[in-house]
């Protein structure tokens, strides 16, 4: 979610081995003993408001906790993972970290369990689906921090020109809709499809779930099952039939599909609900838009694509008590809701959701959070899989692309023979 868009997940395969090695060498057992008076907080920069918010919160916290200190480091998303890798490699662990992955650190035994660093009240306030997504091997280590949910935006004017009062609810309706839109005289792109490296896996995953598939089903990886293959074949057919912009396999959202929609050239697009990096363009152009879940097939349950970033606490001698006090302070409903408003992101707690619903513009988007489905980010192999998907997914919809062969290759990553 860099500058209101989601960061690319760096390849963490080497990191997984690194943290396991460090854990074997003794990465720190943690604990409350020692009375540490200072902790280091490392956070990602989402917007220009990130640092001012944390400076204000920390000053308030320190005023209420005399003698305690929180050392803040703000890092842009482009450099965050590499700098965190260096911290881990040199055993200069932060006390509290904000990033978009946690499973490698949890698997290595470097993190506190969530219940060890926040109160029962805070723990029970997390939305259940987000808490589950912050768990590894059935234990919650990550603290749900911020969320985005992604789904379908549609141009009301274009749909009306095509004789549509509502966005399509099924794949069959979608096929009919894009055919009608393509026949219009305006030269519109019926559906702007982005399967490029920036976030192609997000869009494909959303379509796959709309078809009753998923990356994992229960405890089994289902990257290449029939629903997944059918989904990628469907997206390729849209491309071949001219219902997307040219070369969607190499198209990204921020500089590709989003501008098309903002310029009034695309009828429908996948994007983040409420994300200013997208909506600022759209509203500046005065596009009359609506939002919906993606059309479904095989009777699948409508869903949005949920993405969250995490806070996590590293085990270090003597830091547990101060870490707990600071995290409980941050997650107080008013403090947390203020952060979300500054960054333009969505809540992961019930109490902050209630506050955000007071804004009539935000309320419908907050309601979409309940429909969120997540990628299997708690699986350590997800990092390697996503890196390969980013590089190769788009080839499947090219002129010579083979959706089944591409997905078979992805399946081999998670279930090597």
N, C-alpha and C positions, 0 to 999 in steps of 0.2 A: 504494500500500500504506500508506495513512495509518492510523496506529493499528491496524496489522495488516490494513487493507483497502486495496485499490488506489486511488490518487488518480485523479480525472478528469484526462484529458489536456487541457490548455488549448489554445485555438486559437492556433496558432503561425504562421499564414499571414503576418501582418505581421512577425513575428520573422524569418521566412526572408528577406524582403527587407532587413530591418535588418542582419542579420549579413552578408549578401552585400555590402551597401554598406560596412560597416565593414572587411570584408576587402579591398575595393578600395582603401580608404584606408590600408591597412596595419595589420592587426590584430596584428602582432608575428610575427617569424619563429621565435622560440624558439631553443633551443640550450643547450649545457652551459657555454659560456663565461660568465664573470662571477662564478662562485662564489657564487651567492645563498645566504644563510644562513637565510632565513625564507620560508615558503610559507603561503598561505591555503587552508584546507580548508573548503568549504561543503557541509554535509550536511543531509538531510531528517530531521525528527524522526519516527521510527516509533512509539516508545513512550516511557514515562518513563525507560527505561533507556538511551536513545540517548546523551545527553550524558555520563552517568557512564562509559559504556564508552569513548567517545572520549577523555575526559579522562585515563583510566587508560592507554590505549594511547599517547597522545601523551607523557605523562610518562615512560613506559618507553622510548619511542623517543628522546626527548631525552636521557635518562640515558645511553643507549648511543651517542649522537651529540653529544658536547659541542659547544656553540657553535651548534647547529642549533635552529631554532624552527618549530613548526607552530601557526599562528593558527587556532583553530576558531570557526566560526559555524554554529549549529544553527538551522534555520528550519522552522516547521511547514508541512505540505504545502499548506495553504490559501493560503499567501503565497509559497511557494517560487518558482513560475514567474514571478510578477510582479517579485519582487526580483532574480531572475537576469536577467530582461529589462532591468532598470535597470542592472545591472552591465555587461551587454553594450553597452547603448546609451551608457554613459559610459566604456566601455573600461576599467572597473575589474574585469577578469576575475579570477576565482579561479584559483588554480593547479590545484586538484583540486576537481571538482564531483560531487556525487551527485544525480542526477535521473532521470526516466523517459524522456527523449528525448535523442538525440545527433545525429541525421542532419543537422539544419539547421546545427549548428555544424561538423560535418565537411565538409559541402558548401561552407561558407564558408571553409574552410581555416584554421579557428581552433584545431583540435585536433592534438595529436601522434598519430601512429599508435601503436597499442598496443605494438608491438615496440620503440618508442623509449622507453617509460617503465616497462616491467617486464622482468624477466629472461626468458631462454628457458625456464627451469624454470617460472616462473609462467605464461607464455603457453601452454605445452603442457599445463598442469594444468586449464585451463578445459574444461568439458564441450563437445564439438564443436558441438552444436546451439545452445548459448548463445553461443559465440564467433561462429558464423555470424550469429546474430541481432544481434550487436553490430558488424556490418560494414556498410560503405557502399561501393557500387561495387566490391565484392570486396576491400576493405581493412578490417581491423579497427581501429576507432578507440575504441569503447567497451570498457570492462572489465566483464565480467559481475560484478554486485555481489551482489544477493540475488534469490531466486526465490520465486514461489508457483506451484503447479499447482492447477488447478481441475477439478472433475468432479462426479460424482453422489454425493450422500449419500442413503441410504434408511433408513426406519424399519423395523427388522426386525419389530416387533410388528404393525404395520399390514399389511405384506406377508404375514406369516404368516396373519393373519385373512382375507386375500383368497386364501389357498391357494397362496402363492408362497414357495418355499424360497430362491430366488435372485432378484436384481434382473433385470429384463428385459435381454436381450443384443441384441435386434434391434428395429427399429421395430414390426414386427408383434407381437412379444411385449409391447412397451411399450403398444401400443393395447389389447391384451387385458388387461394389468395395470391400466391406469387405469380401464377399464370395470368390472373386478371391484372395485376399491377404491371407486369411486363408488357401487356398489350396497350397500356395507357400511352398517350402521345408525349409525355414529359421526359421519357428516357430515364425513368427511375431505376435504381437498383432495388429489386424486391426485398432481398435480405442481404445485409452486409455481413459477411462471414470472415472471421479472423482465426485462422489455424496456424499462425506464425509462431515464432519462438517465444514471443513475449508472454502469451497466456493462452495458446491454442488448446492446451490441456483443460483449461477451465471451461472453454466453450464446448469442446467435445464431451467432457464429462457431464455438462448440463444436458446436452442432447441425448447422451447415453442414458441418463436417469429418466429422461422423459419417455424413453422407449422401454423402461422396465429393467435396464441393466445398471451396472456400476463397476467401478474398479475392483471392488471386493464385495462378495455376497456372503455374509456370515464370516466364517474363518477361511474362506477360499478366495483366492485371486481369480477374477473372472474378466480379465482384460480382453481376452479373445473369444469370449462365449458368443453365441449366436446373436444375442441382442446388441452386443457391442459391434460386431461385424455389420449387422444390419444398419446400425446407426451411421457408421462411417461410409457405407455404401450409399445411404440416403444423402449424406452431405456431398458425396462425390457426384451423385446424380443432379443435385441442385446446381453444382458448378458446371457440369456438362451441358445442362439445359439452359444456361445463361440466366439463372435466377439469382446469382451473386455477382459481385464485382470481379474483374479479372484477377486470376492468380490468388485466390484466398488462402492457399497453402503457405504463402510467404507474406501474408498481410497481418499486421499487428493492430491492436485497438487504438492506442493514442494517436498514431500518425496515419491510420488507415481507415478503419470502419467508423470510428467516432466522428472524425471530421465529415465523412460522407453524410452521416445522419444529421449533424449540426448544420450542414449546408442545405438541408432539405432535399438531398439527392437519394437517400436511402429510406425505404418505407419501414424497415424493421432492423433492429440491431441488438446484440448482446452487450450489456453494460452494467456497471455497478449502480445500484439504487442509491441516489442521494449524493454520489461522489462529485465534488465540485469540479474536478479536472475534466469531467465529461459535461456536467450540466451547465457550467459557465459558458461553454461554447454554444450549447443548445439554446439556452435562454437568451443569450446575446443575439442570436439569429431569430428569436421569437418563433421557434418551432412549437406548434401545438402538439404535445406528446402525451401518451398514456403509458402505463406500465402494466405488466402481466407476467405470469409464469409462462414458460415455453409450452408450446402445444405438445400434447402427449399422444402416445401410441400404445396399443395393447392394454388399454385401461390403466396405465401407470398413474400413480398419484402425482398431481402437480407439485413441483418443488422449485425452490430457488437454490442457487449455489452459494453456500456459506463459506466464508474465508475469515479466519481469525489470526491475529497475532497474539503472542503470549508474554506474560511476565514469568520469570522463574528465579528461584533463589538457590545459589550455590552453597554447598556445605563448606563452612570455614569455621575454625575454632573461635567460639565466642561471639559469633555474629547473629545467632538465631533470634534472640530477644529483640534486638533493635530492628532487624529485618521485619519481624512480625508487627512491631509497633508501627513502622512506616507503612507497610502494606495495608494494614487495617485502616490507617489514616487515609491513604489514597482511595480506598474502596468505599469510604463513607459516601453515601448517595450524592450529596451536593458536590463534593470534591470531584468525584468520578464523572458526573454528568457535565460539569464545567469543562473537563478535559475533552469529552466527546464533542461538545459544541465548538470548542476551539478548533479541533481537527476535522470536524465534519464527518465523524464516523459514528457507528452504531453501537448500542450497549450490549454487554454480555451478562448483565445482572437484572434481576426483576425490579429492584428499587430504582435503578437509573432508567429502566424502560418506562416506568410510571412517570418519571419526570419528563422524559423526552416526548411522551405522548401528549403532553400539554400543548405542544406546538402542532397546530393542525396540518402544517406542511410536512412535518416529520412523522406524524402518527401513522399514516398508511405504510410508510417504509418500515417503521419499527414492527408493525404487524407482519411484514414479510419475513422477519427474522425467524418467526415460529415455523416457517416452511423450509428452513435451511437444511440442506444435506451437505456433507463434508467429504473432502478428499481424505484418504487414509494416511494423513501426515504423521501419525504416531508410529507407523511402520518404518523401521530404519531403512528399508530398501526403497521407500518412496522417493528419496532424494535422487538415487541413481535412475529410477524409472522416469521421474519427471524430466531429468536432464536429457535422456534419450528421446522422450516424447517431444520435448521442445525442438530438438534438432531434426526429427524425422516424421512427425505426424503429418505435416503439410504435404509430404510427397504422396500420400495415399490418395489425395484428391486431384493430383496432376493427371495429364493426359494418359500417361502410362502407369499410373498408380494402381497398386493392388491392396485395397483395404485389409483383406484377410491376412496377407503376408506381413504387412506392417504390424498388425496387432499380434500375430503369432510371435514376431520378434520381441515385442514388448513383454509378452507373457513369459518368454524365456528368461527375461531379467529377474522376474519375481519367482519363477519356478524353474531354475536351471536344470537341465537334464543330467 
